[in-house]
């Protein structure tokens, strides 16, 4: 769908919330444009039921422990009607879920708007989350995932429709 360049000038251990903000923004956009309700499989997969619809990848340019740039890549299966055998069960697309391929430009615009709204609620330099991000941080603490790595746990979160609403 898109790659977005950010220049947060933040400590490397403080920018993990950008991935969550991007995932929530893509879920917001899919709900608004396509009408699909997705779950977030922490930290970067969007699922419909048990099937992967979209994913995010964040790459960082780190100099001396500080992040000078982040590239946030967002991908979504929009119009695929079939997948290779090895992906058929775990993957889905907007057209398979709704019968209609969404307008790519409308989805992109909605994602960028929602991502901006989500980022506005985060002080990336201190990674102090506000609003909808707080339950994610609390859930990570409860599961003992402060390192940001998920090896044995799968954390799935419902997605709020509004950047200021709490996530359940």
C-alpha positions as a Python dict, from the first residue, in 0.01 Angstrom:
ca = {
    (1, 'X'): (0, 0, 0),
    (2, 'X'): (262, 256, 109),
    (3, 'X'): (592, 329, 281),
    (4, 'X'): (608, 636, 505),
    (5, 'X'): (932, 810, 609),
    (6, 'X'): (938, 952, 964),
    (7, 'X'): (1221, 1142, 1134),
    (8, 'X'): (1146, 1115, 1507),
    (9, 'X'): (1501, 1171, 1648),
    (10, 'X'): (1428, 935, 1936),
    (11, 'X'): (1610, 664, 2130),
    (12, 'X'): (1590, 328, 1956),
    (13, 'X'): (1414, 165, 2252),
    (14, 'X'): (1140, 428, 2245),
    (15, 'X'): (990, 398, 1899),
    (16, 'X'): (816, 59, 1914),
    (17, 'X'): (485, 240, 1962),
    (18, 'X'): (508, 367, 1604),
    (19, 'X'): (444, 11, 1480),
    (20, 'X'): (136, -12, 1700),
    (21, 'X'): (13, 331, 1586),
    (22, 'X'): (54, 228, 1222),
    (23, 'X'): (-129, -101, 1275),
    (24, 'X'): (-417, 72, 1451),
    (25, 'X'): (-429, 335, 1175),
    (26, 'X'): (-450, 68, 905),
    (27, 'X'): (-727, -104, 1100),
    (28, 'X'): (-909, 231, 1127),
    (29, 'X'): (-876, 286, 751),
    (30, 'X'): (-996, -65, 664),
    (31, 'X'): (-1301, -21, 887),
    (32, 'X'): (-1385, 319, 737),
    (33, 'X'): (-1322, 245, 368),
    (34, 'X'): (-1391, -128, 341),
    (35, 'X'): (-1616, -193, 640),
    (36, 'X'): (-1391, -471, 769),
    (37, 'X'): (-1334, -515, 1140),
    (38, 'X'): (-986, -651, 1200),
    (39, 'X'): (-792, -777, 1499),
    (40, 'X'): (-435, -676, 1566),
    (41, 'X'): (-194, -964, 1620),
    (42, 'X'): (77, -781, 1807),
    (43, 'X'): (276, -608, 1687),
    (44, 'X'): (215, -584, 1315),
    (45, 'X'): (-40, -819, 1158),
    (46, 'X'): (-405, -740, 1090),
    (47, 'X'): (-635, -1042, 1087),
    (48, 'X'): (-990, -1116, 985),
    (49, 'X'): (-1074, -1414, 1200),
    (50, 'X'): (-761, -1629, 1179),
    (51, 'X'): (-658, -1506, 834),
    (52, 'X'): (-396, -1237, 769),
    (53, 'X'): (-525, -942, 569),
    (54, 'X'): (-247, -688, 618),
    (55, 'X'): (89, -632, 778),
    (56, 'X'): (335, -364, 873),
    (57, 'X'): (712, -348, 884),
    (58, 'X'): (916, -70, 1044),
    (59, 'X'): (1283, -22, 953),
    (60, 'X'): (1501, 219, 1150),
    (61, 'X'): (1810, 424, 1063),
    (62, 'X'): (1998, 425, 1393),
    (63, 'X'): (2306, 637, 1467),
    (64, 'X'): (2467, 613, 1810),
    (65, 'X'): (2154, 475, 1975),
    (66, 'X'): (1928, 744, 1828),
    (67, 'X'): (1675, 682, 1554),
    (68, 'X'): (1719, 938, 1279),
    (69, 'X'): (1462, 790, 1043),
    (70, 'X'): (1192, 527, 1037),
    (71, 'X'): (1038, 375, 728),
    (72, 'X'): (693, 238, 803),
    (73, 'X'): (574, -3, 534),
    (74, 'X'): (207, -100, 522),
    (75, 'X'): (80, -378, 298),
    (76, 'X'): (-273, -502, 249),
    (77, 'X'): (-421, -775, 31),
    (78, 'X'): (-681, -579, -161),
    (79, 'X'): (-800, -765, -470),
    (80, 'X'): (-642, -1111, -456),
    (81, 'X'): (-898, -1376, -534),
    (82, 'X'): (-663, -1667, -473),
    (83, 'X'): (-336, -1743, -300),
    (84, 'X'): (-69, -2010, -342),
    (85, 'X'): (-153, -2333, -160),
    (86, 'X'): (89, -2256, 126),
    (87, 'X'): (-89, -1923, 190),
    (88, 'X'): (-449, -2014, 110),
    (89, 'X'): (-551, -2085, 470),
    (90, 'X'): (-356, -1818, 655),
    (91, 'X'): (-422, -1532, 408),
    (92, 'X'): (-725, -1335, 293),
    (93, 'X'): (-804, -1020, 99),
    (94, 'X'): (-1058, -741, 102),
    (95, 'X'): (-1228, -882, -207),
    (96, 'X'): (-1251, -1231, -53),
    (97, 'X'): (-1401, -1089, 266),
    (98, 'X'): (-1641, -837, 111),
    (99, 'X'): (-1681, -934, -253),
    (100, 'X'): (-1555, -590, -360),
    (101, 'X'): (-1202, -461, -412),
    (102, 'X'): (-1160, -130, -230),
    (103, 'X'): (-1042, 189, -393),
    (104, 'X'): (-666, 191, -328),
    (105, 'X'): (-645, 572, -322),
    (106, 'X'): (-931, 601, -72),
    (107, 'X'): (-769, 339, 154),
    (108, 'X'): (-430, 512, 129),
    (109, 'X'): (-580, 851, 214),
    (110, 'X'): (-773, 707, 509),
    (111, 'X'): (-459, 529, 636),
    (112, 'X'): (-243, 841, 617),
    (113, 'X'): (-510, 1049, 794),
    (114, 'X'): (-553, 789, 1068),
    (115, 'X'): (-175, 740, 1105),
    (116, 'X'): (-129, 1114, 1151),
    (117, 'X'): (-405, 1118, 1412),
    (118, 'X'): (-252, 821, 1595),
    (119, 'X'): (97, 974, 1589),
    (120, 'X'): (-37, 1303, 1724),
    (121, 'X'): (-122, 1117, 2046),
    (122, 'X'): (230, 984, 2102),
    (123, 'X'): (540, 1158, 2233),
    (124, 'X'): (783, 930, 2053),
    (125, 'X'): (1088, 1083, 2222),
    (126, 'X'): (969, 958, 2556),
    (127, 'X'): (737, 686, 2424),
    (128, 'X'): (474, 812, 2660),
    (129, 'X'): (151, 678, 2513),
    (130, 'X'): (-179, 857, 2535),
    (131, 'X'): (-535, 745, 2475),
    (132, 'X'): (-571, 431, 2268),
    (133, 'X'): (-204, 329, 2306),
    (134, 'X'): (-216, 298, 2689),
    (135, 'X'): (-398, -40, 2704),
    (136, 'X'): (-135, -186, 2470),
    (137, 'X'): (147, -80, 2704),
    (138, 'X'): (-44, -216, 3004),
    (139, 'X'): (-107, -549, 2829),
    (140, 'X'): (263, -581, 2743),
    (141, 'X'): (357, -515, 3106),
    (142, 'X'): (112, -777, 3234),
    (143, 'X'): (255, -1037, 2996),
    (144, 'X'): (612, -942, 3086),
    (145, 'X'): (692, -824, 2735),
    (146, 'X'): (877, -506, 2823),
    (147, 'X'): (1159, -597, 2583),
    (148, 'X'): (915, -556, 2293),
    (149, 'X'): (978, -911, 2171),
    (150, 'X'): (699, -1164, 2145),
    (151, 'X'): (830, -1518, 2123),
    (152, 'X'): (576, -1729, 2307),
    (153, 'X'): (277, -1500, 2334),
    (154, 'X'): (15, -1386, 2090),
    (155, 'X'): (-151, -1063, 2191),
    (156, 'X'): (-465, -984, 1997),
    (157, 'X'): (-642, -656, 2052),
    (158, 'X'): (-972, -522, 1935),
    (159, 'X'): (-934, -203, 1735),
    (160, 'X'): (-1094, 127, 1826),
    (161, 'X'): (-1274, 321, 1554),
    (162, 'X'): (-1155, 656, 1695),
    (163, 'X'): (-797, 752, 1777),
    (164, 'X'): (-912, 891, 2113),
    (165, 'X'): (-1113, 581, 2212),
    (166, 'X'): (-949, 321, 2435),
    (167, 'X'): (-867, -14, 2276),
    (168, 'X'): (-1042, -313, 2429),
}
